[in-house]
């Protein structure tokens, strides 16, 4: 199935501004469907005269009248006369008599979707007539607000130019307050009254200045003034950003929308949602995240201190073997420190292995003083891995690169060491190959007592659950070590 933007451009209205307007409507139309107790479908005209459905939403406040998927459906010109009339005249049209065929009789109203005075599409609003309701002030208020929003869609003043994060914002059922042109409450739903009671507003809100009431209970004076300003801006016809209203006992998410339908009394719609527990969890996660990153930072500092002490000790050693052993320890500790440095700057417990290796590879040239200097290059992408896997992988790779630099070109001209990352299904395959003199006759990597190879074997098999093989590259001289790691996370695209 193509994207919404691609489906929109198939119609006759396909300018970027018109497509963006239709996309903003679809992003925010769950609000309209819930207020109208109706299914909404968006239709665009085709060059043939037919109409094509490009999007659909069902109400959360009522049973659907369109259980079938309408996206991709077409209506010919004869069956879509109401669509053409609404699109041409720029006014809502009721599509004849209610459709009482089948088990879900419905009434359809067609609303033109306009932007900058030009028709973009039409919105079909289908109401399920099989649902019987007891008339209530809440239902009448919902329908009245829905009517205003539909007129604003026809006039091109809804949705707002700025795309709202409607998925995370408050919904109709969370709490709804309607304001008149003076910013006073003409209706507040029971859920809205409960939400305001949690932040310390006692009694009914009817007739109250919502901006003043809201600012009075906010603990921070500046935040209270900002909340009041948002409510006032909506009454004045603007679309303010949603914001948190934090009182001593609870936190509300508040979203204010202007109601400026042509020919109707002006006002505003305020949606509120109690997000106290959500914000407490957010703060707890932020605190935990900051603590973990601080721990990684301190571990990195401690490892760098250890590496510096080992380096000082190595410089004082007169025995070449002891100095070499200390220098290898410096390299290993420094490699682990780079991983912790990366974690200290990340908000996730994952490591960009490519970034770490780009920092480690230059260190190998600084710390390796054995054998001819070999050129090192890296190809392919390791991607991101959990910290528990990234640390042993980086350490294993640096050991293999160091071994290649130390042993591959002894008594020969310096060559090239290549580090390759590949994908084999879900497995990550790492190759370290050189064009040196190759393995000595009879060499068995399993029985080798070399410390570096023992470290690599332990890390790969025990820590990473992978396998290790070693031999000459196919059709080439030198040595190739292959690490196969199951289930490696794919590179970020």
C-alpha positions as CSV (number, residue, x, y, z in Angstrom):
1,X,0.0,0.0,0.0
2,X,1.3,3.4,-1.0
3,X,1.8,6.2,1.5
4,X,-0.8,8.9,2.2
5,X,1.2,11.5,0.3
6,X,1.5,9.2,-2.7
7,X,-2.2,8.5,-2.7
8,X,-3.0,12.2,-2.4
9,X,-0.9,13.1,-5.4
10,X,-2.8,10.7,-7.5
11,X,-5.8,13.1,-7.4
12,X,-6.2,16.4,-9.2
13,X,-5.1,18.4,-6.1
14,X,-1.4,17.5,-5.8
15,X,0.5,20.7,-5.0
16,X,2.9,20.2,-2.0
17,X,1.0,22.8,0.1
18,X,-2.4,21.0,-0.6
19,X,-0.8,17.6,0.2
20,X,0.6,18.9,3.5
21,X,-2.7,20.4,4.5
22,X,-4.5,17.1,3.9
23,X,-1.8,15.2,5.8
24,X,-2.2,17.6,8.8
25,X,-6.0,17.0,8.7
26,X,-5.5,13.2,8.8
27,X,-3.0,13.5,11.6
28,X,-5.6,15.3,13.8
29,X,-8.9,14.0,12.6
30,X,-9.5,11.5,15.4
31,X,-10.6,14.5,17.4
32,X,-13.3,15.3,14.8
33,X,-14.5,11.7,14.5
34,X,-14.9,11.3,18.3
35,X,-16.8,14.6,18.6
36,X,-19.1,13.8,15.7
37,X,-19.6,10.1,16.8
38,X,-19.0,9.3,13.1
39,X,-16.6,7.6,10.7
40,X,-14.5,9.8,8.5
41,X,-13.1,9.1,5.1
42,X,-11.0,11.4,2.9
43,X,-11.7,11.4,-0.9
44,X,-9.8,13.0,-3.7
45,X,-11.0,13.6,-7.3
46,X,-9.4,11.7,-10.1
47,X,-8.9,13.1,-13.6
48,X,-11.5,10.6,-14.9
49,X,-14.2,12.3,-12.7
50,X,-14.3,9.4,-10.2
51,X,-13.4,9.8,-6.5
52,X,-10.8,7.8,-4.6
53,X,-10.7,7.2,-0.9
54,X,-7.2,7.9,0.5
55,X,-7.7,7.7,4.3
56,X,-10.1,6.5,7.0
57,X,-10.7,6.9,10.7
58,X,-13.3,5.3,13.0
59,X,-14.7,7.0,16.2
60,X,-13.7,5.9,19.7
61,X,-16.9,7.3,21.1
62,X,-19.4,5.3,19.0
63,X,-19.8,2.0,17.0
64,X,-18.4,2.3,13.5
65,X,-20.7,2.5,10.5
66,X,-17.9,1.5,8.1
67,X,-16.3,-1.8,9.4
68,X,-14.9,-2.5,6.0
69,X,-11.6,-0.9,4.8
70,X,-12.5,2.0,2.5
71,X,-8.9,3.1,1.6
72,X,-8.5,2.5,-2.1
73,X,-12.2,2.4,-2.9
74,X,-13.5,4.3,-5.9
75,X,-16.8,6.0,-6.6
76,X,-17.8,6.9,-10.2
77,X,-19.0,10.3,-11.0
78,X,-22.7,9.3,-10.9
79,X,-22.4,7.9,-7.3
80,X,-20.4,10.8,-6.1
81,X,-22.6,13.8,-7.0
82,X,-22.6,15.0,-3.5
83,X,-18.7,14.9,-3.4
84,X,-18.5,17.0,-6.6
85,X,-21.1,19.5,-5.3
86,X,-19.3,20.0,-2.0
87,X,-15.9,20.3,-3.8
88,X,-17.3,22.8,-6.3
89,X,-19.4,25.0,-4.0
90,X,-17.2,24.8,-0.9
91,X,-20.1,24.1,1.3
92,X,-21.1,20.9,3.3
93,X,-23.7,18.7,1.5
94,X,-26.0,16.1,3.0
95,X,-25.9,13.1,0.7
96,X,-29.6,12.6,0.0
97,X,-31.6,10.2,2.2
98,X,-29.9,8.0,4.8
99,X,-28.6,4.7,3.6
100,X,-30.7,2.1,5.4
101,X,-29.4,-0.9,3.4
102,X,-27.8,-3.6,5.5
103,X,-27.5,-3.9,9.3
104,X,-25.8,-0.5,9.7
105,X,-28.0,2.3,8.4
106,X,-26.0,5.5,8.1
107,X,-26.4,9.2,7.2
108,X,-23.6,10.8,5.2
109,X,-22.5,14.4,5.2
110,X,-19.8,15.6,2.7
111,X,-17.5,18.4,3.9
112,X,-15.2,20.1,1.5
113,X,-11.5,20.3,2.5
114,X,-10.1,23.6,1.4
115,X,-6.7,25.3,1.6
116,X,-6.0,28.9,0.7
117,X,-9.4,29.1,-1.0
118,X,-8.8,26.0,-3.2
119,X,-10.5,22.6,-2.9
120,X,-8.1,19.9,-1.9
121,X,-10.5,16.9,-1.2
122,X,-13.8,16.1,0.5
123,X,-14.4,14.6,3.9
124,X,-17.3,12.1,4.1
125,X,-18.8,11.9,7.7
126,X,-20.9,8.8,8.1
127,X,-23.0,8.5,11.3
128,X,-24.4,5.2,12.5
129,X,-28.2,5.6,12.7
130,X,-28.6,2.2,14.5
131,X,-27.1,3.6,17.7
132,X,-29.7,5.0,20.0
133,X,-28.6,7.6,22.5
134,X,-30.1,9.4,25.5
135,X,-29.8,13.1,24.7
136,X,-27.4,14.7,27.1
137,X,-25.6,18.0,27.5
138,X,-22.3,16.2,26.8
139,X,-23.5,14.7,23.5
140,X,-25.0,18.0,22.3
141,X,-21.8,19.8,23.2
142,X,-19.7,17.2,21.3
143,X,-21.9,17.5,18.2
144,X,-21.9,21.3,18.4
145,X,-18.1,21.5,18.5
146,X,-17.9,18.9,15.7
147,X,-20.2,21.1,13.6
148,X,-17.9,24.1,14.2
149,X,-14.8,22.2,13.3
150,X,-16.4,20.9,10.1
151,X,-17.2,24.5,9.1
152,X,-13.6,25.4,9.8
153,X,-12.4,22.5,7.6
154,X,-14.6,23.9,4.8
155,X,-13.2,27.4,5.4
156,X,-9.6,26.1,5.4
157,X,-8.9,27.2,9.0
158,X,-8.6,23.7,10.5
159,X,-6.3,21.9,10.9
160,X,-3.5,24.3,12.1
161,X,-0.5,25.0,9.9
162,X,1.8,23.3,12.5
163,X,1.4,19.6,12.7
164,X,0.3,18.5,16.2
165,X,1.4,15.3,17.9
166,X,-2.2,14.2,18.2
167,X,-1.3,10.6,19.2
168,X,0.4,11.8,22.4
169,X,-2.1,14.6,23.1
170,X,-5.3,14.5,25.2
171,X,-8.3,13.0,23.6
172,X,-12.0,13.9,23.8
173,X,-12.7,11.3,26.4
174,X,-9.9,12.5,28.7
175,X,-11.6,15.8,29.5
176,X,-13.2,18.5,27.4
177,X,-13.9,22.2,28.2
178,X,-15.8,24.6,25.9
179,X,-15.1,28.3,26.2
180,X,-17.1,31.2,25.0
181,X,-15.7,34.3,23.2
182,X,-14.7,35.8,26.6
183,X,-12.7,32.8,27.6
184,X,-15.3,31.6,30.2
185,X,-16.4,28.0,30.6
186,X,-19.7,27.2,29.0
187,X,-19.3,23.5,29.5
188,X,-16.9,21.1,31.2
189,X,-17.2,17.3,30.8
190,X,-17.2,15.2,34.0
191,X,-13.6,14.0,33.2
192,X,-12.5,17.6,32.8
193,X,-14.0,18.5,36.2
194,X,-12.2,15.5,37.7
195,X,-8.9,16.5,36.1
196,X,-9.1,20.0,37.4
197,X,-10.2,18.8,40.8
198,X,-6.9,16.8,41.0
199,X,-4.9,20.0,40.6
200,X,-6.8,21.8,43.3
201,X,-9.8,23.4,41.6
202,X,-12.9,22.7,43.7
203,X,-16.5,23.1,42.5
204,X,-18.0,23.6,39.1
205,X,-16.1,25.4,36.3
206,X,-19.2,26.8,34.6
207,X,-18.8,30.5,34.1
208,X,-15.2,30.6,35.3
209,X,-12.4,32.3,33.4
210,X,-10.4,29.2,32.6
211,X,-7.1,31.1,32.0
212,X,-7.3,32.7,35.4
213,X,-8.3,29.5,37.1
214,X,-5.5,27.5,35.5
215,X,-2.8,30.0,36.3
216,X,-3.9,30.3,39.9
217,X,-3.2,26.6,40.7
218,X,0.1,26.2,38.9
219,X,3.0,26.0,41.3
220,X,5.4,28.1,39.2
221,X,4.2,31.6,38.4
222,X,5.9,31.8,35.0
223,X,4.4,28.5,34.0
224,X,1.0,29.6,35.2
225,X,1.2,32.7,33.0
226,X,2.3,30.6,30.1
227,X,-0.7,28.3,30.5
228,X,-3.1,31.3,30.8
229,X,-1.5,32.8,27.6
230,X,-2.2,29.6,25.7
231,X,-5.8,29.5,26.6
232,X,-6.2,33.2,25.8
233,X,-4.4,32.7,22.4
234,X,-6.9,29.9,21.5
235,X,-9.9,32.2,22.3
236,X,-8.3,34.8,20.1
237,X,-8.2,32.4,17.1
238,X,-4.6,31.1,17.3
239,X,-3.3,27.5,17.7
240,X,-1.0,27.4,20.8
241,X,1.3,24.4,21.5
242,X,0.1,21.9,24.1
243,X,1.8,22.2,27.5
244,X,1.9,20.6,30.9
245,X,0.1,22.3,33.8
246,X,1.9,21.2,36.9
247,X,0.3,21.8,40.3
248,X,1.3,20.7,43.7
249,X,-0.8,17.5,43.6
250,X,-1.0,16.6,39.9
251,X,0.0,17.4,36.3
252,X,-2.3,18.0,33.4
253,X,-1.5,18.0,29.7
254,X,-3.5,20.9,28.2
255,X,-4.3,21.5,24.5
256,X,-6.3,24.5,23.4
257,X,-8.0,24.9,20.0
258,X,-9.8,27.9,18.6
259,X,-13.4,27.5,17.5
260,X,-13.9,30.2,14.8
261,X,-16.5,28.7,12.5
262,X,-18.0,31.1,9.9
263,X,-21.3,32.5,11.2
264,X,-21.0,30.9,14.6
265,X,-20.1,32.4,18.0
266,X,-16.4,32.3,18.6
267,X,-14.8,30.4,21.4
268,X,-12.3,27.7,22.1
269,X,-12.0,24.0,22.9
270,X,-9.7,22.9,25.7
271,X,-8.7,19.2,26.1
272,X,-7.1,18.1,29.3
273,X,-5.5,14.8,30.3
274,X,-4.1,13.8,33.7
275,X,-0.5,12.8,33.1
276,X,0.8,12.8,36.6
277,X,1.9,9.2,36.6
278,X,3.4,9.5,33.1
279,X,5.5,12.5,34.1
280,X,6.7,10.9,37.3
281,X,7.8,7.9,35.3
282,X,9.5,10.2,32.8
283,X,11.4,12.0,35.5
284,X,12.4,8.7,37.1
285,X,13.7,7.4,33.8
286,X,15.6,10.6,33.2
287,X,17.2,10.4,36.6
288,X,18.1,6.7,36.0
289,X,19.5,7.5,32.6
290,X,21.6,10.4,34.0
291,X,22.9,8.1,36.7
292,X,23.9,5.3,34.3
293,X,25.7,7.8,32.0
294,X,27.5,9.3,35.0
295,X,28.6,5.8,36.0
296,X,29.9,5.1,32.5
297,X,31.7,8.5,32.6
298,X,33.4,7.6,35.9
299,X,34.4,4.1,34.7
300,X,35.9,5.7,31.6
301,X,37.9,8.1,33.8
302,X,39.1,5.3,36.1
303,X,40.1,3.1,33.1
304,X,42.0,6.0,31.6
305,X,43.8,6.5,34.9
306,X,44.7,2.8,35.0
307,X,46.0,3.0,31.4
308,X,48.1,6.1,32.2
309,X,49.6,4.3,35.3
310,X,50.4,1.2,33.2
311,X,52.0,3.4,30.5
312,X,54.2,5.1,33.1
313,X,55.2,1.8,34.5
314,X,56.0,0.4,31.0
315,X,58.4,3.3,30.3
316,X,60.4,2.4,33.4
317,X,60.7,-1.2,32.4
318,X,64.1,-2.3,31.1
319,X,63.0,-5.8,30.2
320,X,61.5,-5.8,26.6
321,X,59.0,-8.6,27.3
322,X,57.7,-6.9,30.4
323,X,57.4,-3.6,28.6
324,X,55.5,-5.2,25.7
325,X,53.1,-6.9,28.2
326,X,52.3,-3.7,29.9
327,X,51.8,-1.9,26.6
328,X,49.3,-4.6,25.5
329,X,47.5,-4.1,28.8
330,X,47.4,-0.3,28.1
331,X,45.8,-1.0,24.7
332,X,43.2,-3.3,26.2
333,X,42.2,-1.0,29.0
334,X,42.1,2.0,26.6
335,X,39.8,0.1,24.2
336,X,37.3,-0.7,27.0
337,X,37.5,3.0,28.1
338,X,36.4,4.1,24.6
339,X,33.3,2.0,24.8
340,X,32.3,3.5,28.2
341,X,33.0,7.0,26.8
342,X,30.5,6.3,24.0
343,X,27.9,5.0,26.5
344,X,28.5,8.1,28.7
345,X,27.3,10.3,25.8
346,X,24.5,8.0,24.7
347,X,20.9,8.0,26.0
348,X,20.5,4.4,25.0
349,X,22.3,1.3,26.3
350,X,23.6,0.6,22.8
351,X,27.0,1.4,21.2
352,X,27.8,2.5,17.7
353,X,30.6,0.1,17.1
354,X,31.8,1.8,14.0
355,X,32.3,5.0,15.9
356,X,34.2,3.2,18.7
357,X,36.5,1.4,16.2
358,X,37.2,4.7,14.4
359,X,38.6,5.9,17.7
360,X,40.5,2.7,18.6
361,X,42.2,2.1,15.2
362,X,44.5,5.2,15.5
363,X,45.4,4.0,19.0
364,X,46.8,0.8,17.7
365,X,49.4,2.7,15.7
366,X,50.4,4.7,18.7
367,X,50.7,1.7,21.1
368,X,52.1,-1.0,18.8
369,X,55.8,-0.8,18.5
370,X,56.5,-4.3,17.1
371,X,57.0,-5.2,13.5
372,X,56.8,-3.0,10.5
373,X,54.0,-0.4,10.4
374,X,51.1,-1.8,8.5
375,X,48.3,0.2,6.9
376,X,44.9,-0.5,8.3
377,X,41.5,0.0,6.6
378,X,38.0,-0.8,7.6
379,X,35.1,-1.6,5.2
380,X,31.4,-2.4,5.9
381,X,29.4,-1.4,8.9
382,X,29.1,-3.0,12.3
383,X,26.0,-1.0,13.3
384,X,24.8,-0.6,16.8
385,X,25.1,-3.4,19.5
386,X,24.1,-3.6,23.1
387,X,26.8,-2.6,25.5
388,X,27.2,-6.1,26.8
389,X,28.1,-7.3,23.3
390,X,30.0,-4.2,22.0
391,X,32.7,-4.3,24.7
392,X,33.9,-7.9,24.1
393,X,33.6,-7.4,20.3
394,X,35.8,-4.3,20.3
395,X,38.3,-5.9,22.5
396,X,38.4,-9.0,20.3
397,X,38.8,-7.0,17.1
398,X,41.6,-4.9,18.6
399,X,43.4,-8.1,19.7
400,X,43.2,-9.5,16.2
401,X,44.4,-6.3,14.6
402,X,47.3,-6.1,17.1
403,X,48.2,-9.7,16.4
404,X,48.2,-9.1,12.7
405,X,50.4,-6.0,13.1
406,X,52.8,-7.9,15.3
407,X,53.2,-11.2,13.4
408,X,52.1,-10.9,9.8
409,X,55.0,-8.9,8.4
410,X,58.0,-9.9,10.6
411,X,61.0,-10.0,8.3
412,X,59.0,-8.7,5.4
413,X,57.8,-5.5,3.8
414,X,54.9,-3.8,5.6
415,X,51.5,-4.6,4.1
416,X,47.8,-4.0,4.7
417,X,45.5,-5.2,7.4
418,X,41.8,-5.1,6.5
419,X,38.8,-5.1,8.9
420,X,35.6,-6.2,7.2
421,X,32.0,-6.3,8.6
422,X,29.4,-8.3,6.6
423,X,25.9,-9.6,7.1
424,X,25.0,-13.2,6.6
425,X,21.2,-13.2,7.3
426,X,20.9,-12.2,10.9
427,X,24.5,-13.0,11.7
428,X,27.3,-10.4,11.9
429,X,30.5,-11.7,10.2
430,X,33.8,-9.9,11.0
431,X,36.9,-10.6,9.0
432,X,40.4,-9.5,9.9
433,X,42.7,-10.3,7.0
434,X,46.3,-9.3,6.1
435,X,48.5,-9.9,3.1
436,X,51.5,-11.0,5.2
437,X,53.5,-14.2,5.3
438,X,50.6,-16.3,6.6
439,X,50.4,-18.9,9.4
440,X,53.4,-21.0,10.3
441,X,53.3,-24.7,9.2
442,X,51.2,-26.8,11.5
443,X,49.7,-23.9,13.4
444,X,46.4,-24.8,15.2
445,X,44.5,-21.8,16.5
446,X,42.6,-24.1,19.0
447,X,45.8,-25.3,20.6
448,X,47.6,-22.0,20.4
449,X,48.9,-20.8,23.8
450,X,49.3,-17.2,22.7
451,X,47.6,-14.8,25.1
452,X,46.0,-12.6,22.5
453,X,44.4,-15.5,20.7
454,X,43.2,-17.1,23.9
455,X,41.5,-13.8,24.9
456,X,39.8,-13.6,21.5
457,X,38.6,-17.2,21.6
458,X,37.2,-16.7,25.1
459,X,35.4,-13.4,24.2
460,X,33.9,-14.8,21.0
461,X,32.7,-18.1,22.3
462,X,31.8,-17.3,25.9
463,X,30.7,-13.6,25.8
464,X,29.3,-13.4,22.3
465,X,28.2,-16.9,21.6
466,X,29.9,-16.9,18.3
467,X,32.5,-18.9,16.4
468,X,36.1,-18.3,15.3
469,X,38.0,-19.7,12.3
470,X,41.5,-18.9,11.0
471,X,43.3,-19.7,7.8
472,X,44.6,-18.2,4.5
473,X,42.3,-15.9,2.6
474,X,40.7,-17.6,-0.5
475,X,43.0,-17.1,-3.5
476,X,45.4,-14.8,-1.6
477,X,48.5,-15.0,0.6
478,X,48.3,-14.0,4.2
479,X,45.9,-14.8,7.1
480,X,42.2,-14.3,7.6
481,X,40.4,-14.6,10.9
482,X,36.6,-14.9,10.7
483,X,34.3,-14.2,13.6
484,X,30.6,-15.2,13.2
485,X,28.3,-13.6,15.7
486,X,24.6,-14.6,15.8
487,X,21.8,-12.1,15.9
488,X,23.9,-8.9,15.5
489,X,21.8,-5.7,15.4
490,X,21.7,-4.3,11.9
491,X,23.3,-1.0,11.0
492,X,21.3,2.2,11.3
493,X,20.1,3.5,8.0
